[in-house]
Amino acid sequence: MQAALDEARAAGLRGEVPVGAVITYKNTIIAQAGNRTRELNDPTAHAEILAIRMACEALDNERLWECDLYVTLEPCTMCAGAISFARIRRLYYAASDPKGGGVEHGARFYSLPTCHHAPDIYSGIGETQARDLLLGFFKDKRK
């Protein structure tokens, strides 16, 4: 999770919402990214989506069966869908997102009957650090 937090900090310094994601394969980081929606003018350039793209390229496979995703904020519904379609094995996330989350809040994507694959989910890892990054970022934006 520390590498994901580092990516989140870097995203915040770029003026992006500070969210970072890391994908591991056999306990080795194969992809890491932070949000780049503003930089790329791409609403799909969430940290999770970018990391999934990198991991698929690294493994030359659209399926990430043996991969784990670490992300600093509960994935939105779009990212939850991408995680499902990529068949990621485990999802670890730091801070919950009652407003925009799609895993334990909002749509609760993995509990829908149309969901084809649900990863094992572990939340709250590094939650305080991730929450503080986000709160600080938005506090500065409001000044």
C-alpha positions as CSV (number, residue, x, y, z in Angstrom):
1,M,0.0,0.0,0.0
2,Q,2.9,2.3,0.6
3,A,3.7,2.4,-3.1
4,A,0.1,3.3,-3.9
5,L,0.2,6.1,-1.3
6,D,3.4,7.4,-3.0
7,E,1.5,7.4,-6.4
8,A,-1.4,9.2,-4.7
9,R,1.0,11.9,-3.3
10,A,2.6,12.3,-6.8
11,A,-0.9,12.7,-8.3
12,G,-1.8,15.4,-5.8
13,L,1.4,17.3,-6.7
14,R,0.3,17.2,-10.3
15,G,-3.1,18.7,-9.4
16,E,-5.0,15.4,-9.7
17,V,-7.2,14.0,-7.0
18,P,-4.6,12.1,-4.9
19,V,-5.4,8.4,-5.7
20,G,-2.8,5.8,-6.4
21,A,-2.9,2.2,-7.5
22,V,-0.4,-0.6,-7.6
23,I,-0.8,-4.1,-9.1
24,T,1.3,-7.0,-7.9
25,Y,2.0,-10.4,-9.6
26,K,3.6,-13.1,-7.4
27,N,4.4,-10.4,-4.8
28,T,6.2,-8.2,-7.3
29,I,4.9,-4.8,-8.5
30,I,4.2,-4.9,-12.2
31,A,2.2,-1.7,-12.5
32,Q,1.6,1.5,-10.6
33,A,-0.2,4.7,-11.4
34,G,-1.8,7.8,-10.0
35,N,-4.9,9.6,-11.3
36,R,-4.3,11.5,-14.6
37,T,-7.8,12.5,-15.6
38,R,-6.9,16.2,-15.9
39,E,-3.5,15.7,-17.4
40,L,-4.9,13.4,-20.1
41,N,-8.3,15.1,-20.4
42,D,-9.7,11.6,-20.0
43,P,-12.4,10.8,-17.5
44,T,-11.4,7.1,-17.5
45,A,-7.8,7.8,-16.5
46,H,-8.3,6.8,-12.9
47,A,-5.3,5.2,-11.1
48,E,-6.9,1.8,-11.2
49,I,-7.7,1.8,-14.9
50,L,-4.2,3.0,-15.8
51,A,-2.6,0.4,-13.6
52,I,-4.8,-2.4,-15.1
53,R,-3.7,-1.3,-18.6
54,M,0.0,-1.4,-17.6
55,A,-0.4,-4.8,-15.9
56,C,-2.2,-6.3,-18.9
57,E,0.6,-5.1,-21.1
58,A,3.3,-6.4,-18.8
59,L,1.8,-9.8,-18.7
60,D,0.6,-9.7,-22.3
61,N,-2.8,-10.9,-21.1
62,E,-6.2,-9.3,-20.6
63,R,-6.8,-11.5,-17.5
64,L,-5.0,-10.7,-14.3
65,W,-6.0,-13.9,-12.4
66,E,-2.9,-14.0,-10.2
67,C,-2.7,-10.3,-9.5
68,D,-3.6,-8.1,-6.6
69,L,-4.6,-4.5,-6.7
70,Y,-3.8,-2.0,-4.0
71,V,-5.6,1.4,-4.2
72,T,-5.8,4.3,-1.8
73,L,-9.5,4.9,-2.3
74,E,-12.5,2.7,-2.7
75,P,-12.9,2.2,-6.4
76,C,-15.8,3.8,-8.2
77,T,-18.3,1.7,-10.1
78,M,-16.4,2.2,-13.4
79,C,-13.2,0.9,-11.8
80,A,-14.9,-1.9,-10.0
81,G,-16.2,-3.1,-13.4
82,A,-12.7,-2.9,-14.9
83,I,-11.3,-4.9,-11.9
84,S,-14.0,-7.5,-12.4
85,F,-13.4,-7.8,-16.2
86,A,-9.7,-8.0,-15.6
87,R,-10.4,-10.9,-13.2
88,I,-8.1,-9.4,-10.5
89,R,-7.7,-11.8,-7.6
90,R,-7.7,-9.5,-4.6
91,L,-8.6,-5.9,-4.1
92,Y,-7.0,-4.0,-1.2
93,Y,-8.1,-0.4,-0.6
94,A,-7.3,2.2,2.0
95,A,-10.1,4.8,2.5
96,S,-13.8,4.2,2.0
97,D,-15.7,6.5,-0.4
98,P,-19.3,6.9,0.8
99,K,-20.0,9.5,-2.0
100,G,-18.4,7.9,-5.0
101,G,-17.4,4.4,-4.1
102,G,-18.8,1.4,-6.0
103,V,-17.6,-1.5,-3.8
104,E,-19.0,-1.1,-0.3
105,H,-21.0,2.0,-1.1
106,G,-23.1,3.2,-4.0
107,A,-23.8,0.5,-6.6
108,R,-22.0,-2.2,-4.6
109,F,-20.9,-3.6,-8.0
110,Y,-19.7,-7.0,-6.8
111,S,-23.0,-7.9,-5.2
112,L,-24.9,-7.3,-8.5
113,P,-26.2,-10.5,-10.2
114,T,-24.7,-9.2,-13.5
115,C,-21.1,-9.2,-12.0
116,H,-19.1,-12.0,-13.5
117,H,-16.1,-11.9,-11.1
118,A,-15.7,-10.5,-7.7
119,P,-12.2,-10.2,-6.2
120,D,-11.5,-10.9,-2.5
121,I,-11.9,-7.5,-0.9
122,Y,-9.8,-6.0,2.0
123,S,-10.4,-2.5,3.1
124,G,-8.9,0.0,5.6
125,I,-5.2,-0.7,5.0
126,G,-3.5,2.7,5.2
127,E,-6.9,4.3,5.6
128,T,-5.7,7.2,7.8
129,Q,-2.8,8.2,5.4
130,A,-5.1,8.0,2.4
131,R,-7.9,10.0,4.0
132,D,-5.5,12.7,5.2
133,L,-4.1,13.0,1.7
134,L,-7.6,13.5,0.2
135,L,-8.9,15.8,2.9
136,G,-5.7,18.0,2.6
137,F,-6.0,18.1,-1.1
138,F,-9.7,19.3,-1.1
139,K,-9.0,21.7,1.8
140,D,-6.3,23.4,-0.3
141,K,-8.6,23.5,-3.3
142,R,-11.3,25.4,-1.3
143,K,-8.8,28.1,-0.2
